[in-house]
Amino acid sequence: MTGSLKCGFRIGHFTTITRNCICTLVLMFLFYGSSFAATEQPRAVWYRYYDKNGIANVSSSVTPEHIRYGYEALDRNMQVIKRNQPYNATQDIQQSTRRESLARQREQDLKLKRAYGNSKIATAKRDLILANLKKQLNYQQQQLQQLQQDKISFKRQEMEYYRKGEPLPPQLKNNLENNIKNIERVKKTVESLRNAYSRTEIEYADIINRLSKFEQNNPSNIP
């Protein structure tokens, strides 16, 4: 009799424990299930747009008319999840043109970076080119001054022969002709060098400016 009571007590105790465990598991499942449902992101099921007459049109997929008028993404309870603006062809073209322009500019900036490395190197190359041009320009200007002095001397000799009524020697004629030609040639060279100097300054100002901006926007790419 006593053994039966003990056995019944053990079974009852085990049943109570089992029932408590099941209840705990059920509560945990309900808790985590409700938490998951609360955090689950709403999913678009319907798409609604209003046409030019203000009439609502709802479908399960996005059509060209949706894009044309702009549309709302709705969940299964017909609640608005997201609103999409109407397609603007003019704005899209402008943005596309700007994107293409930015892409071309970035490609050009990358070419400049490959060619010069950085703005400091570009500055050093500019200074070297300008110094060389300046040296050539100074030399040509000196040549021009010498030719102009020679011209004065040749002209004086010419006037002296005219004053005496004597014919000009062939050599003096050649000297005068060659002097005039050389002066014109050197003048063109001087003008060309000046243009090259000015052009180099302008070109390298743009190159250095673009490299500096590229380095500011991409500090990790500075060698």
Steps between C-alpha positions, in 0.01 A plus 500: 500500500774738595691409182197583286465838663866579434466391141188713451672798652797463266278474193297803606814698567644408158172595332507841667856563390420393145195727491707793627766442233241485223338822622842669511579388144161619376548839663849533353369409154220756527739766624760452228231458239338830595841669508580371153162613372556843653841538338408347163525760224179563307506367145343670200205303364308764306598802294264795460512806276254778424450589135439847356134477602589418861377141470692247710641199316631205699694201371738236630787622278651829386399605149623787280194696611609465862839645409344775292264627772693393807371230728464375856622163623239339728515207738234228519294726727506776236725717718750723319858378537673731254413776254683529168504826306384521135763449233644831379663460158661845502647449845620153407678634190662776705614253764624260234698777331647606834593138585672463163682829551618395846609161366703664222653745745599221738656303213696807396608557861621139521698549177659813648586308814662222296693758298618725787452305822394800708470878496852553638658306214280685249611832651865402472454397134324827424780703656759303302319556168445869572863548596610339172260716298617808686860415421422460129296819500783700658745367243273587206437847640874554522534383140228743396674790673825413327329477161335838555836655587650344188216649298582846629861450404411374152258789447768753593735345246223510241430868566870577473518346153186687396649826632812447295297397199679168483330169422439257787748213517335157437612381844321789673184425303516137609561602860195726497277236342615223733469729799136578418422130453672402823319768696163372377598142574613576855190712565282201407706276724466744791124519448478121483697460823285758677185316391649170614589651837150640550337178379714289736404719795128462422517125432699420812284725715203282404699177545631597844159625612329176395768285660470700823122449507544131422745467789261677737215267402722190497760546776577126508624516137772756569839328454 
